[in-house]
Amino acid sequence: MLYDQHVDRVYRLAFRLAGEDELARDFTQETFIRAFQRLKDFRSESSFGTWIHTIATSVSLNGLRKVKKFRTRESSLDDALTVGAVSRRAEPDLKERLKQAIDNLPEGYRTVFVMHDVEGYTHEEIAAALGVQPGTSKAQLFRARAKLREALADFAGEWVS
């Protein structure tokens, strides 16, 4: 019953942080494994949803660090063909640029931005999940939005005053 009630939201959080379905599924599975192993440690100081989302955030961020270390060591053979070559790419559309801008945010900013603006968590829920104060969450969200505005300024056009 607990799994059914929380799996969708845990998966969405993991997917938003990981950006890949396979990783999100792995992180979701690992979240529930850890939660059920530690169910006896749940103290009801917060809601079960907040507790499991804390675990999901931790599992996802730690998993991404491991994946990042692995991926920085690997190179595609196709990449070798373009080493030293000047490539020209057309300007990507806004959706792709937004995804890239979010991916380029520092980890803390990206996490808070995704949890608040994309998934709809409150600053109190984010603070509980990340082990920070709500004010820290608000400040990181403010800075994340500023970095995104800067990264996407050329798309703003007439909207920039």
N, C-alpha and C positions, 0 to 999 in steps of 0.2 A: 504494500500500500504506500509506504514512504517513497519507494522507488518511483512508482507511477505518478505520484503527486509532484515530484521534483525533477524528474529526468529531463523534461523538455527545457526547463529554464537552465539547468546545469549544462546541458549540451549547448544551448545558445551562447552561454557565457564562454564556454571552452572554445566554441567555434569562432567567436568574435576575437578572442585572444590569440588563437592559433592560426586562424585563417584557412584552415584545411579540414575537410570532413574527416579524414582518417585520423589525424591527430586529435581532433575534437572527440571522436568516438573513444579513442584510447584514454584521453583525459577524463571523460565522463565515466568510463568503466573503472578507472583507477580511483576516482572520487568516491564512488559508491563502495568499492572494496574497502577503502580506508574508513569511510563513515561507518560501515557495518562492523568493522573490526574495533572501532572506538566508540560504538554506541553506548557502552556502559560509562564512558567519560562525559557524555552529554549532560550538562548540569541545568538545563532549562533557564539559564540566565538570559538567553535570547531565544528567538524562535528557532525551530529546527531548520527552517529555510535559510536563515542567516548563518547558522552553524555549518550547514552543508555547503553553502556558497563560499564560506571562508575556506573550507577544504578544497573546493573546486578551483578557487583562485590560486591557492598555494600549489596544488597539483599542476595546474596549467602553466604557471610561471616557471616552476622548477623544470617541468617537462620541456618548455621552450628553451630554457638555458642549455639543457642537454642536447636538444636537436640543433641549436645554433652552433654549439661547439663541433658537433659532428659535421654539419653542413659547411662550415668554414674550411674544413680540410678536404672536401671533395670538389672536383672540377669536372665539368662535362667535356667530352672530347670535342663537341661542337664549339665550345668556347675557345679551344686552342686554335681553331681556324681563323678566329677574328682578332687574336692578339696582335697588336700593332696596327690594325686596320682602323681607319676612321669610319665610324658608322654614323649615318644620318637617319634619324627617326622622325616620323611625323609627330606632331603634338598629340598626345593621347587625350581622349575625351575626359570630361570632368569626373565621371565616376571612377575611372582608373586612377586619375591623379589624386582624388580624395582618398582612395584606398591606400595608395602609396604614401600620401602625406600622413595618414593615421599610422601606417606601419613604421614610418620614420620617427614618430614621436618617441621621446625617452620612455622607458618601460613604465615608470610610475604614472606619467601623464597619460599614456595610451590606456593603461589599465583603468584609471579613473574615468577617462573619456568614454571608453566602451561601456563600462558598467553604468554610468550615469546617463549619457546622451543616447546611447544605442539600446541598452537593455532596460533602462528605466529604474535602476536602483536609486534609493535616496542616499544622501550623503551620510546619514547615520548607518545605513546598511553597508555602505562601502567602507566606512571607518571601522565597523565591527569586523568585516571580512579581511581587511588589510592590516588591522591592528594599529591604526592611526587615529588622530582626532578628526572630527567632522570638518574643522577649519582647514586642516591639511588637504582633505579631499577637495574642498571648495577651491583652495588656492591652486592645486594641481589641475583642476578642471579649467580654471581661468587661464592658466598658462598654456594648457593644451589647446584651448580654443584660439588663443593669440597666435600660437605657432601655426595652427591650421589656416588662420586668416592670412598670415604672412606667406605660407606655402602656396595658397590658392589665390593670391591677390590679383594675378593676371586674368582670372576668370570673373572677378567681381565687376569689372567695367564700370557701368554707371551706378552701381550700388555703393561704391566707395565714395565717401564724402571728403 
